[in-house]
Amino acid sequence: MTKNAPARRVRRSAHSAGAERKNAAAALQRALDRRDNGGATGH
């Protein structure tokens, strides 16, 4: 790439941002569920 080439910018749509947030929330919930299922009384 040359020095004068314009930097590429990724345009994110509102839909993909919402999907990313939803996926992140689901991943967080799974992590919390795993943590809650452990321990002395967990399986």
Summary of the structure (lengths in Angstrom):
residues: 43
radius of gyration: 19.9
end to end distance: 54.5
largest distance: 62.3
contacts: 54
relative contact order: 0.08
helix: 56%
strand: 0%
